[in-house]
Amino acid sequence: MLAQRLSLGVIPLVILVAATASSPIAQDQPPVAPEETNAPTGRISHVTVYRGQALVSRAIDVPAGRGPSEIVVGELPAYVIPGSLYADGADGVAVRAVRYRTRVTGTDQREEVQAVHEAIEELDQRAMENSALMTLIASQLSYLDKLESFVAPAAMSEMAHGVLNAEQVKQLTDFSFAKREALVKARLELEKTARQLQKDRNLLMLRLQNLGASNSQLMREAVIFVDKQREEATTIALHYLSGGVNWWPTYNLRAESGKDAMKIEYSALVTQASGEDWTSVDLTLSTASPALVAQGAELLPILISLSPNGQSFKGDVDAAQYSKARRELRDNQLKAARSGADMPNNDEQSLERYQEQNEALSRQLNQWACELQKMEFDASLEVLSASERKPEGVSVEYRIAGGTSLQSRNDQQLVSVANLNLEASFAYVATPVLSDYVYIQGEARNRSEIVLLEGTYSAYLDGRFVGRSALPMVSRGQSFSAGFGIDEELRVSRELTNKTPVVRGGNLETTYSYRLLIENYKDREVEVRLFDRMPYSDRSDVRISIKETSEALSTDEVYVRDQKAKGVLRWDTKAAAGALDGKAKQVTYSFVVEHDKQMDIVTTSAR
């Protein structure tokens, strides 16, 4: 019965508020009283740039003397993440706690100005919570969509068997529409609140200008509580995460005609808008996510029930869809598991909110895990196997030698990662069914000690720019290929020369004949990898076979293993110097397709 399939009952949709760890506005403490002196800033010694954040390390001087003390570090960046601050001690120096605070400095420090700053911070906090609620409502509406997609097929199945409980369907329908109506109204109210918050903020900013507070400044500081057991002065390290930072790999690939070598210039495009300059720092580029959580989430039980057939991932055609969904869920899991909830202040309300965020995060991690396991239950073994061929979640780090300086600004800055000189071979590749052009393809093995991440590259041949493309991720020891543009002195063409249908009993047998031509304008002979294809089918009522070919197909191991059985044809042939017009290199072949004469051929693009 439908009610039995929903034995867990109606799942309440609860709105939760959880501030993210990446938010730059998470100050629960009021600004401290203004101080006349500026706090020391220390020196930025090392920066690790992640995707979307940076972990900044500052060397902080601790003066001579024993006993407990407070060290104030000033000029933290505008996009500092307060909950990420921590410090490392030194020999004879124990770090007891690290606290984040803000204060207003400048020529105008009147109480009225400070009150406006506090009001703006409060509005920003409310705006962030409002945005989180709107995101959660969108997720709840999506959940209702999934619930309805489950209920409708179940009701149809029970109707077909004559066991439909109309009252239960009515209750579920009424619940769905009522909940959807409530969520839509809530969303409209949140949108109205967002508009009002922005208006209020604009008014407060205008009030600041009228008060003449344009010279005031919000200072962000870290207060480090240390206990020193030695007399000598020493140094400790302060660490914090900052937003407004990102990086992407980019390459220049260079080759020269007649040389079996490929030069790869690996660089990183860095966006550095954190609000502070990095001068002569040790820089590390990383694809990992910073870990801010010490304890993993609790694993909750997974409960299953039954639903009508037809809702599962089945067949090879769904492998790409399955892989995409799995990759997105895994990315969400990894990011959430490493970030954790916001660090609390030492008060009861903050600690309670911290526990609520952790519990919500644990439930979310378990929900993502349930969706992943559901895919495993639904998908065929073929889909599962196909989806896991590409490695996921590879984390690498690149340590940049020498001091690196990056200013805080909006445009991208270039950082050199490595220069590689690899042995390579080059080939002319032609696929006339797709294009009349012949492309130069370089092949090499990554014999370096670094991983080449997926990214775009610019190709240069003999110092001349020939085009752009994308490089896949290349692990250490892995082979890869890269294009070096079109060779203008080679052309290919393809034509159907004959088509002969013959009826044999109840079957139609059709022979297709093709001619492939290669024109060579060079004054030397060249070897060309010539590709074409004939159809293939995994159906028993369609038979396809190659009939004849003027040259033997390639014996390349990778081609034979991965492509030949699926109808891809490859010839490793040669075109003589000056092979033009009637002297053009010619390759001919034919194949036969046999099927029921009452049936028509339907083509689809295979994956």
PLY file of the C-alpha trace (Angstrom):
ply
format ascii 1.0
element vertex 607
property float x
property float y
property float z
element edge 606
property int vertex1
property int vertex2
end_header
0.00 0.00 0.00
1.00 3.59 -0.50
0.80 4.20 3.24
3.07 1.22 3.90
5.64 2.58 1.47
5.58 5.83 3.46
5.79 4.03 6.80
8.09 6.72 8.21
5.22 9.19 8.02
5.44 12.75 6.79
8.91 14.18 7.28
8.64 17.69 8.75
10.45 20.40 6.85
12.37 22.31 9.49
14.11 25.58 8.71
17.62 25.66 10.16
19.98 28.62 10.25
23.70 27.80 10.02
26.27 30.48 9.26
29.01 29.19 6.99
32.63 29.07 8.05
33.62 31.06 4.99
31.61 34.13 5.97
33.81 37.16 6.65
31.19 38.61 9.02
30.84 36.46 12.12
31.58 38.81 15.01
29.32 38.33 18.03
31.41 40.63 20.21
30.88 44.39 20.20
33.82 46.54 19.20
36.15 47.32 22.06
36.81 50.82 23.18
38.95 52.84 20.78
42.68 52.76 21.36
45.12 55.50 20.45
47.99 53.20 19.37
48.00 50.77 16.49
48.64 47.09 17.25
51.75 45.46 15.71
51.03 43.47 12.57
53.86 40.94 12.49
55.20 39.69 9.18
53.40 37.44 6.68
55.78 34.52 6.21
53.79 31.84 4.36
50.54 31.64 2.38
48.75 28.51 1.16
46.25 29.38 -1.58
43.29 27.02 -1.81
40.38 27.15 -4.22
38.42 30.10 -2.84
40.45 30.75 0.33
43.99 31.27 1.56
45.64 30.18 4.80
47.89 33.05 5.88
50.68 32.64 8.47
52.16 35.62 10.29
55.33 35.59 12.41
54.55 37.48 15.65
57.24 38.76 18.01
56.79 37.96 21.71
58.73 40.37 23.95
61.05 39.28 26.74
59.61 38.45 30.15
57.86 35.62 31.91
54.23 34.93 32.81
50.85 35.35 31.10
50.25 38.20 28.67
48.06 39.38 25.79
49.53 40.03 22.34
47.40 42.14 20.00
47.98 41.68 16.26
46.48 44.37 14.04
45.55 44.96 10.41
43.90 41.62 9.69
42.46 41.62 6.15
38.92 42.63 5.23
37.94 39.07 4.26
39.41 37.30 7.30
37.28 34.38 8.53
37.05 34.97 12.31
36.43 31.37 13.29
39.60 30.22 11.55
42.13 32.05 13.75
44.62 29.90 15.65
48.22 30.23 16.79
51.23 27.97 17.29
53.37 28.35 20.38
57.15 28.18 20.62
59.73 26.71 22.95
58.72 27.92 26.40
55.62 29.75 25.12
52.16 28.18 25.42
49.20 29.65 23.51
46.11 29.56 25.72
43.52 31.15 23.41
43.05 33.35 20.34
40.22 35.88 20.09
39.03 38.02 17.18
37.83 41.57 17.73
37.06 44.76 15.83
37.40 48.43 16.75
36.85 51.74 15.04
39.85 54.03 14.58
40.48 57.28 12.77
39.73 60.94 13.21
36.08 60.40 14.20
35.51 57.99 17.08
32.38 59.46 18.62
29.91 57.09 20.21
27.32 57.90 17.55
29.67 56.84 14.76
30.53 53.60 16.53
26.83 52.91 17.05
26.24 53.24 13.29
29.10 50.84 12.57
27.58 48.34 15.01
24.19 48.72 13.35
25.72 48.06 9.91
27.42 44.91 11.21
24.11 43.75 12.70
22.35 44.32 9.37
25.06 42.37 7.54
24.62 39.48 9.96
20.83 39.51 9.47
21.28 39.67 5.69
23.53 36.60 5.80
20.98 34.68 7.89
18.20 35.80 5.56
20.17 34.52 2.56
20.76 31.18 4.29
17.04 30.81 4.92
16.21 31.48 1.26
18.75 28.84 0.22
17.20 26.34 2.63
13.68 27.07 1.37
14.87 26.36 -2.17
16.23 23.01 -0.94
12.91 22.22 0.78
10.95 22.99 -2.38
13.32 20.69 -4.26
12.66 18.00 -1.63
8.91 18.36 -2.18
9.46 17.87 -5.92
11.27 14.59 -5.19
8.53 13.52 -2.78
5.85 14.16 -5.40
7.83 12.28 -8.06
7.81 9.29 -5.69
4.14 9.50 -4.65
2.70 9.85 -8.18
4.16 6.58 -9.59
3.21 4.76 -6.39
-0.39 5.96 -6.70
-0.53 4.94 -10.38
0.75 1.47 -9.49
-1.86 1.00 -6.77
-4.59 2.31 -9.08
-3.59 -0.31 -11.63
-3.93 -3.03 -8.98
-7.23 -1.66 -7.66
-5.90 -0.97 -4.15
-5.63 2.83 -4.26
-6.48 4.54 -0.96
-7.94 7.81 -2.18
-8.05 9.32 1.31
-4.33 8.81 1.85
-3.53 10.28 -1.58
-5.74 13.27 -0.73
-3.95 13.77 2.60
-0.53 13.63 0.97
-1.65 15.96 -1.82
-3.12 18.46 0.65
0.07 18.28 2.72
2.24 18.92 -0.34
0.23 21.90 -1.53
-0.09 23.36 1.96
3.61 23.03 2.66
4.49 24.43 -0.77
2.15 27.39 -0.18
3.76 28.05 3.21
7.27 27.88 1.76
6.43 30.22 -1.11
4.93 32.74 1.33
8.00 32.42 3.54
10.26 33.00 0.54
8.32 36.12 -0.43
8.66 37.44 3.10
12.40 36.74 3.08
12.78 38.54 -0.24
10.86 41.48 1.20
13.12 41.42 4.26
16.23 41.34 2.06
15.08 44.45 0.21
14.34 46.24 3.47
17.70 45.28 4.96
19.48 46.71 1.93
17.48 49.94 2.20
18.31 50.21 5.91
21.99 49.62 5.19
22.03 52.29 2.50
20.46 54.75 4.95
23.08 53.92 7.58
25.90 54.42 5.09
24.42 57.80 4.14
24.20 58.66 7.84
27.88 57.85 8.26
28.73 60.26 5.47
26.59 62.96 7.07
28.37 62.44 10.37
31.68 63.06 8.64
32.91 59.57 9.42
34.55 58.99 6.07
37.96 59.01 7.76
37.03 56.37 10.31
38.27 52.83 9.83
37.21 49.43 11.11
40.27 47.66 12.51
40.32 43.85 12.67
42.60 42.41 15.30
43.61 39.13 16.89
44.24 38.91 20.63
46.59 36.04 21.52
46.71 34.91 25.15
50.10 33.37 25.91
51.86 31.98 28.98
55.62 32.51 28.75
57.95 30.28 30.79
61.23 31.73 29.52
62.74 35.19 29.75
64.09 35.60 26.22
62.11 37.21 23.40
60.85 34.78 20.79
58.46 34.40 17.87
55.13 32.58 17.48
52.92 32.02 14.43
49.37 33.31 13.90
47.27 31.60 11.21
43.93 32.53 9.67
41.84 31.88 6.58
41.01 34.73 4.23
38.43 34.90 1.46
38.68 36.74 -1.83
41.42 34.38 -3.11
41.45 31.72 -5.83
43.73 30.20 -8.47
43.55 28.24 -11.73
46.23 26.36 -13.72
47.25 27.57 -17.17
49.89 26.30 -19.60
52.02 27.25 -22.56
53.05 24.25 -24.70
55.96 24.78 -27.08
57.38 22.53 -29.80
59.75 22.85 -32.75
59.51 21.07 -36.09
61.89 18.14 -36.37
62.58 17.91 -32.61
61.20 15.14 -30.38
60.62 17.38 -27.40
57.81 19.35 -25.79
58.28 22.24 -23.38
55.54 22.89 -20.85
55.39 26.21 -19.03
53.08 25.63 -16.07
51.70 28.78 -14.42
48.91 29.71 -12.06
46.45 32.57 -12.49
45.88 33.88 -8.96
43.08 36.18 -7.83
44.27 37.94 -4.68
41.67 40.36 -3.30
41.96 39.49 0.39
42.58 43.06 1.49
46.28 42.69 2.39
49.43 42.52 0.27
51.73 39.49 0.37
55.36 40.57 0.09
58.19 38.04 -0.42
56.22 35.16 1.13
56.68 31.41 0.81
53.74 30.49 -1.44
51.98 27.13 -1.75
49.20 26.43 -4.26
46.85 23.65 -3.19
43.78 21.90 -4.58
42.78 20.62 -1.14
40.34 22.26 1.24
41.52 23.65 4.58
40.50 21.40 7.48
38.93 23.25 10.42
37.15 20.35 12.13
38.69 17.98 14.68
35.95 15.34 14.96
34.02 13.54 12.23
30.24 13.35 11.97
28.25 10.53 13.57
27.16 7.80 11.16
23.37 7.36 11.27
21.43 4.23 10.11
20.04 4.13 6.58
16.44 2.93 6.19
15.08 1.62 2.89
11.57 0.97 1.52
10.22 0.11 -1.93
8.94 2.11 -4.90
7.69 1.15 -8.39
10.22 0.10 -11.02
11.53 2.54 -13.58
13.23 5.09 -11.33
16.76 3.62 -11.38
20.00 4.36 -13.23
20.27 1.53 -15.76
22.37 0.93 -18.86
25.58 2.44 -20.16
23.74 5.53 -21.39
23.36 6.69 -17.76
27.00 6.33 -16.79
27.78 10.01 -17.43
24.69 11.13 -15.50
25.58 8.87 -12.61
29.20 10.07 -12.56
28.16 13.74 -12.54
25.68 13.27 -9.70
28.17 11.21 -7.69
30.96 13.74 -8.20
28.76 16.64 -7.05
27.68 14.78 -3.92
31.25 13.76 -3.09
32.47 17.36 -3.54
29.76 18.59 -1.17
30.71 15.95 1.38
34.41 16.73 1.30
33.96 20.49 1.61
31.45 20.24 4.45
33.41 17.58 6.34
36.57 19.73 6.33
34.98 23.09 7.11
32.82 22.29 10.13
30.70 24.82 11.99
31.68 28.35 13.05
33.94 28.45 16.11
31.93 29.64 19.15
32.73 32.42 21.58
32.91 31.60 25.26
29.26 32.23 26.07
26.26 29.93 26.48
24.28 31.21 23.48
27.25 30.89 21.11
28.05 27.37 22.31
24.42 26.31 21.87
24.36 27.64 18.30
27.66 25.85 17.61
26.15 22.52 18.72
23.07 23.09 16.54
25.26 23.80 13.50
27.28 20.64 14.10
24.14 18.54 14.39
22.71 20.06 11.19
26.01 19.42 9.39
26.03 15.79 10.59
22.49 15.26 9.29
23.41 16.82 5.95
26.51 14.60 5.57
24.41 11.52 6.30
21.77 12.65 3.78
24.40 13.03 1.04
25.75 9.59 1.95
22.23 8.14 1.64
21.87 9.60 -1.85
25.24 8.12 -2.85
24.27 4.68 -1.54
20.89 4.92 -3.26
22.73 5.38 -6.56
24.74 2.25 -5.80
21.52 0.30 -5.19
19.95 1.62 -8.41
22.83 1.56 -10.89
23.91 -1.50 -12.84
27.41 -2.86 -12.33
28.32 -1.64 -15.83
27.33 1.92 -14.94
29.21 1.74 -11.63
32.35 0.44 -13.31
32.24 3.02 -16.10
31.70 5.90 -13.69
34.78 5.19 -11.59
37.40 5.12 -14.33
38.24 8.79 -13.84
39.97 9.57 -10.53
38.22 12.07 -8.30
39.26 14.23 -5.40
42.99 14.32 -6.21
44.69 16.88 -3.98
48.08 18.29 -4.90
50.32 21.05 -3.61
52.89 23.15 -5.43
55.50 24.92 -3.34
56.79 27.97 -5.20
60.53 28.42 -4.78
61.78 31.85 -3.74
59.84 34.75 -2.27
56.59 35.58 -4.05
54.82 38.95 -3.88
51.15 39.39 -4.73
49.29 42.64 -4.21
45.67 42.70 -3.13
43.81 43.82 -6.25
40.89 42.75 -8.43
42.69 41.54 -11.55
44.46 38.19 -12.00
48.19 37.79 -11.34
50.50 35.18 -12.85
52.73 32.89 -10.78
55.17 30.46 -12.39
54.80 26.91 -11.06
57.23 24.81 -13.15
58.98 24.50 -16.52
59.14 20.94 -17.90
61.11 19.57 -20.84
59.63 16.23 -21.91
60.50 13.77 -24.63
57.69 13.73 -27.18
56.61 12.32 -30.50
54.45 14.09 -33.06
51.94 12.82 -35.59
49.56 14.15 -38.23
45.97 13.18 -37.38
43.13 13.33 -39.92
39.43 12.61 -39.40
37.72 13.57 -42.67
34.24 12.60 -41.42
34.61 15.52 -38.96
36.86 18.00 -40.79
38.96 18.53 -43.91
41.88 19.72 -41.77
44.85 17.72 -40.56
46.02 18.41 -37.03
49.44 18.04 -35.42
49.29 15.98 -32.25
52.10 15.72 -29.71
52.36 12.76 -27.36
54.51 12.62 -24.23
54.82 10.97 -20.83
54.90 13.07 -17.69
58.25 11.97 -16.25
58.40 14.91 -13.84
57.64 14.84 -10.13
54.55 17.05 -10.33
50.94 16.44 -11.32
49.60 18.54 -14.18
46.10 19.67 -13.27
43.31 20.04 -15.78
43.51 23.46 -17.39
43.65 25.47 -20.59
46.81 25.85 -22.65
48.16 27.98 -25.47
50.13 26.03 -28.11
53.18 27.39 -29.92
54.90 25.67 -32.84
58.26 27.05 -33.98
57.59 30.12 -31.84
54.27 30.82 -33.59
50.96 30.77 -31.73
48.74 28.05 -33.28
45.71 27.83 -30.98
44.23 27.04 -27.59
42.84 23.90 -26.07
42.51 22.11 -22.72
44.88 19.70 -21.02
43.39 16.87 -18.92
44.79 16.04 -15.51
48.08 14.18 -16.01
49.52 12.21 -13.08
53.19 11.39 -12.63
54.23 8.77 -15.17
51.01 9.11 -17.19
51.01 9.56 -20.97
49.03 12.35 -22.59
48.47 14.02 -25.93
48.13 17.68 -26.87
47.24 19.40 -30.10
49.56 21.84 -31.87
47.15 23.25 -34.39
46.31 22.71 -38.07
48.93 21.91 -40.68
47.97 24.08 -43.64
49.97 21.94 -46.10
47.78 18.85 -45.68
44.13 18.31 -46.61
41.79 15.31 -46.45
38.39 14.48 -47.92
35.83 11.67 -47.78
33.20 10.51 -50.25
30.68 7.70 -50.60
31.50 5.94 -53.88
28.91 3.18 -53.90
25.81 1.98 -52.05
24.35 -1.40 -53.01
21.23 -2.74 -51.27
20.34 -6.43 -51.76
17.32 -8.29 -50.33
18.12 -11.81 -49.14
15.01 -13.55 -47.82
13.57 -11.35 -45.11
16.76 -9.33 -44.65
18.14 -6.23 -46.33
21.89 -6.34 -46.94
23.50 -3.01 -47.89
27.13 -2.50 -48.92
28.67 0.95 -48.44
31.93 1.92 -50.16
34.04 4.97 -49.31
37.14 6.72 -50.60
39.41 8.81 -48.36
41.93 11.19 -49.95
45.01 12.89 -48.48
46.60 15.82 -50.32
50.18 16.67 -49.35
51.56 20.07 -50.36
54.87 19.46 -48.59
58.14 18.65 -50.32
58.58 15.55 -48.17
56.68 12.36 -47.40
54.57 12.39 -44.22
52.89 9.71 -42.14
49.24 10.34 -41.32
46.92 8.69 -38.81
43.75 8.49 -40.83
40.48 7.86 -38.96
36.99 6.99 -40.16
34.15 4.91 -38.80
31.49 2.42 -39.66
28.45 1.86 -37.46
28.35 -0.78 -34.73
25.48 -2.27 -32.75
25.07 -4.44 -29.68
21.77 -5.85 -31.01
21.61 -9.43 -32.28
19.23 -8.49 -35.13
21.78 -6.14 -36.75
24.96 -7.54 -38.31
27.78 -5.25 -39.44
31.09 -6.36 -40.94
33.93 -4.76 -42.85
34.11 -6.19 -46.37
37.38 -4.92 -47.76
40.01 -2.21 -47.30
42.83 -1.11 -49.56
45.26 -0.97 -46.63
45.45 -2.94 -43.41
44.04 -1.30 -40.30
46.41 -0.08 -37.61
47.81 -2.55 -35.08
48.32 0.07 -32.38
47.57 -1.62 -29.06
45.47 1.18 -27.58
43.42 1.53 -30.77
42.80 -2.22 -31.03
41.84 -2.43 -27.36
39.57 0.61 -27.03
38.23 1.63 -30.45
38.34 -1.06 -33.11
35.51 -3.17 -31.70
33.23 -0.12 -31.76
33.58 0.50 -35.48
36.35 3.11 -35.38
38.75 2.60 -38.30
42.37 3.75 -38.24
45.07 3.52 -40.89
48.71 4.48 -40.29
49.47 5.48 -43.85
51.91 7.68 -45.80
51.35 10.48 -48.27
54.13 11.13 -50.75
55.61 14.57 -51.30
53.50 16.70 -53.67
50.59 14.19 -53.64
47.96 16.49 -55.20
44.83 16.10 -57.34
45.08 12.79 -59.21
48.20 11.82 -57.26
46.58 12.30 -53.87
46.95 9.44 -51.42
43.86 7.22 -51.60
42.44 4.76 -49.04
39.27 2.82 -49.89
37.12 0.49 -47.84
33.62 -0.96 -47.69
31.35 -2.53 -45.07
28.06 -4.40 -45.01
24.99 -3.77 -42.82
22.34 -6.53 -42.61
18.99 -6.25 -40.84
15.28 -7.04 -41.15
13.99 -5.41 -44.32
10.93 -4.17 -42.44
13.14 -2.13 -40.13
14.95 1.18 -40.67
18.36 2.19 -39.37
18.34 4.68 -36.52
21.63 6.34 -35.47
22.63 7.70 -32.09
25.89 9.18 -30.87
27.61 6.60 -28.67
29.34 7.56 -25.43
0 1
1 2
2 3
3 4
4 5
5 6
6 7
7 8
8 9
9 10
10 11
11 12
12 13
13 14
14 15
15 16
16 17
17 18
18 19
19 20
20 21
21 22
22 23
23 24
24 25
25 26
26 27
27 28
28 29
29 30
30 31
31 32
32 33
33 34
34 35
35 36
36 37
37 38
38 39
39 40
40 41
41 42
42 43
43 44
44 45
45 46
46 47
47 48
48 49
49 50
50 51
51 52
52 53
53 54
54 55
55 56
56 57
57 58
58 59
59 60
60 61
61 62
62 63
63 64
64 65
65 66
66 67
67 68
68 69
69 70
70 71
71 72
72 73
73 74
74 75
75 76
76 77
77 78
78 79
79 80
80 81
81 82
82 83
83 84
84 85
85 86
86 87
87 88
88 89
89 90
90 91
91 92
92 93
93 94
94 95
95 96
96 97
97 98
98 99
99 100
100 101
101 102
102 103
103 104
104 105
105 106
106 107
107 108
108 109
109 110
110 111
111 112
112 113
113 114
114 115
115 116
116 117
117 118
118 119
119 120
120 121
121 122
122 123
123 124
124 125
125 126
126 127
127 128
128 129
129 130
130 131
131 132
132 133
133 134
134 135
135 136
136 137
137 138
138 139
139 140
140 141
141 142
142 143
143 144
144 145
145 146
146 147
147 148
148 149
149 150
150 151
151 152
152 153
153 154
154 155
155 156
156 157
157 158
158 159
159 160
160 161
161 162
162 163
163 164
164 165
165 166
166 167
167 168
168 169
169 170
170 171
171 172
172 173
173 174
174 175
175 176
176 177
177 178
178 179
179 180
180 181
181 182
182 183
183 184
184 185
185 186
186 187
187 188
188 189
189 190
190 191
191 192
192 193
193 194
194 195
195 196
196 197
197 198
198 199
199 200
200 201
201 202
202 203
203 204
204 205
205 206
206 207
207 208
208 209
209 210
210 211
211 212
212 213
213 214
214 215
215 216
216 217
217 218
218 219
219 220
220 221
221 222
222 223
223 224
224 225
225 226
226 227
227 228
228 229
229 230
230 231
231 232
232 233
233 234
234 235
235 236
236 237
237 238
238 239
239 240
240 241
241 242
242 243
243 244
244 245
245 246
246 247
247 248
248 249
249 250
250 251
251 252
252 253
253 254
254 255
255 256
256 257
257 258
258 259
259 260
260 261
261 262
262 263
263 264
264 265
265 266
266 267
267 268
268 269
269 270
270 271
271 272
272 273
273 274
274 275
275 276
276 277
277 278
278 279
279 280
280 281
281 282
282 283
283 284
284 285
285 286
286 287
287 288
288 289
289 290
290 291
291 292
292 293
293 294
294 295
295 296
296 297
297 298
298 299
299 300
300 301
301 302
302 303
303 304
304 305
305 306
306 307
307 308
308 309
309 310
310 311
311 312
312 313
313 314
314 315
315 316
316 317
317 318
318 319
319 320
320 321
321 322
322 323
323 324
324 325
325 326
326 327
327 328
328 329
329 330
330 331
331 332
332 333
333 334
334 335
335 336
336 337
337 338
338 339
339 340
340 341
341 342
342 343
343 344
344 345
345 346
346 347
347 348
348 349
349 350
350 351
351 352
352 353
353 354
354 355
355 356
356 357
357 358
358 359
359 360
360 361
361 362
362 363
363 364
364 365
365 366
366 367
367 368
368 369
369 370
370 371
371 372
372 373
373 374
374 375
375 376
376 377
377 378
378 379
379 380
380 381
381 382
382 383
383 384
384 385
385 386
386 387
387 388
388 389
389 390
390 391
391 392
392 393
393 394
394 395
395 396
396 397
397 398
398 399
399 400
400 401
401 402
402 403
403 404
404 405
405 406
406 407
407 408
408 409
409 410
410 411
411 412
412 413
413 414
414 415
415 416
416 417
417 418
418 419
419 420
420 421
421 422
422 423
423 424
424 425
425 426
426 427
427 428
428 429
429 430
430 431
431 432
432 433
433 434
434 435
435 436
436 437
437 438
438 439
439 440
440 441
441 442
442 443
443 444
444 445
445 446
446 447
447 448
448 449
449 450
450 451
451 452
452 453
453 454
454 455
455 456
456 457
457 458
458 459
459 460
460 461
461 462
462 463
463 464
464 465
465 466
466 467
467 468
468 469
469 470
470 471
471 472
472 473
473 474
474 475
475 476
476 477
477 478
478 479
479 480
480 481
481 482
482 483
483 484
484 485
485 486
486 487
487 488
488 489
489 490
490 491
491 492
492 493
493 494
494 495
495 496
496 497
497 498
498 499
499 500
500 501
501 502
502 503
503 504
504 505
505 506
506 507
507 508
508 509
509 510
510 511
511 512
512 513
513 514
514 515
515 516
516 517
517 518
518 519
519 520
520 521
521 522
522 523
523 524
524 525
525 526
526 527
527 528
528 529
529 530
530 531
531 532
532 533
533 534
534 535
535 536
536 537
537 538
538 539
539 540
540 541
541 542
542 543
543 544
544 545
545 546
546 547
547 548
548 549
549 550
550 551
551 552
552 553
553 554
554 555
555 556
556 557
557 558
558 559
559 560
560 561
561 562
562 563
563 564
564 565
565 566
566 567
567 568
568 569
569 570
570 571
571 572
572 573
573 574
574 575
575 576
576 577
577 578
578 579
579 580
580 581
581 582
582 583
583 584
584 585
585 586
586 587
587 588
588 589
589 590
590 591
591 592
592 593
593 594
594 595
595 596
596 597
597 598
598 599
599 600
600 601
601 602
602 603
603 604
604 605
605 606
